[in-house]
Amino acid sequence: MPNASDTRPASRRAAARPVPDGAGTAAAPAAPPARRPWGRVARLAALVVLAVVVLAFPTAAPNAYILSAGIVVLSYACTATAWNFMGGFTGYVSLGHAAFFGLGAYGTGLLIRDLGLPSFVAWLAAGAIVLLVTIPVGIAALRVRGASFVIVSISFVLILLLVFQAWGTFTGGSDGLVVPRPFPDMLRPEHHRTFFYLFAALLAVMLVAWWAIDRSRFGTGLKAVREDEDKAQALGVPTRNYKLVAYVVSATFTGLAGGMYALWFGDLDPIFQFSIMLGAYMVLMALLGGVRHLFGPLLGAVIVGTGLEYFKLEFGDTQFHLVATALLLGVVVLFMPDGIIPAAQALVKRFGPQDSSIREMTAAELLERNRAAAPATTEGDPTAEPTTAVGQEGRHAEGETTTEGPGEGEGPRRGGPGGSSRGTSERMEDAAPRPRTGPEEDR
């Protein structure tokens, strides 16, 4: 149906509207081209290759150190993906997610030591504890935005660091906490191999959950919060509840990753478990790969985790890996603010095969067919006005007058947008006010 801004007469709109070829006028615009199936096939093939590489890595690893480095990279991937539930969907940047990582790790170890729970039962119970703790923390923290939220998140992790470091009788303090191994009879290489698959399974669960949320109505609401929270709230999105749910989900997955790390590594130190650098690594990994992409944090974890392990191996206890991390973060912010995966997709789209503009092709085809169909339209409907070209019709709509005389068109026209100057002058004379000469004029 015509919109309110279309001021053309109904007959002209009907003449300019494309109809099927059989009616003698222009054909309907062509449908947009179907999406290429090769894109979906390529993504499926990449996913299969990724799964094969992950499953084959423990067998292909040349030694136990390389295998343990792979577990570290997978733990980074789990934490970065867990952070992305909050940072990627809502745009809230939290540097304090190490607090949930440490709570999950220490919760698992303390439940095993003090209550004697089985290892993986304690792991799940620690995840539930993190979930319960996160609810009041999230209600308080999400009352602020932007830099204030970042400061609140940092404050929370620093408070937990001081508590767990000072409470030596309960947490072990600076001496740390030793967590019993869940598989005491396994040799070290076999222990690494088992936990590699456990971390991979946890990462797969996170990726499936992120994929499901991304395609749900809940995920759409979170993206609305990320783009413009005030506008989303004005449109009826319960932004406070959505943010709280995303925060709780992100913290719970981070706590589960911390508990899995405690079961694998077995030696907990509050300085590492509640380190702000760990939260900064999560942010860097997610930003490097692309926070709006499913596999962005995974790609960032592979790059950053591998780099950190390499620098620590080559340069020992020096802080050179921190310098490299800072340089990498600067490169990401300056040249790839959206991440590697979105940048690569934009590059392929730029230099790949280009699709023609549907709008331009349709306009050109419509103009040609309207010109060819104008005589047929006029002959078929004697009451319809002649169909004009798009450019001419636009000039009529703007109020320009034609120069056709009585012999060139259908005869003299009344004044108006398409009328003659004579008709216009007559109407102006009729509408001009006449002088009042006396009481008789009023009668």
Secondary structure, DSSP 8 states (H G I E B T S, - for coil): ---TT--S-HHHHHHHS---GGGTS-----------HHHHHHHHHHHHHHHHHHHHHHHH-SSHHHHHHHHHHHHHHHHHHHHHHHHHHH----S-THHHHHHHHHHHHHHHHHH---HHHHHHHHHHHHHHHHHHHHHHHTTS-HHHHHHHHHHHHHHHHHHHHH-HHHH-GGG-EE---S-TTS-HHHHHHHHHHHHHHHHHHHHHHHHHHHTSHHHHHHHHHHH-HHHHHHTT--HHHHHHHHHHHHHHHHHHHHHHHHHHH-EE-HHHHT-HHHHHHHHHHHHHH-TTSTTHHHHHHHHHHHHHHHHHHHHTTSSHHHHHHHHHHHHHHHH-TT-HHHHHHHHHHHHS-----HHHHHHHHHHHHHHHHHHHHHHH-TTS-----HHHHHHHHTT------TTTSSS---SSTTS-HHHHHHHHHHHS-----SHHHH-
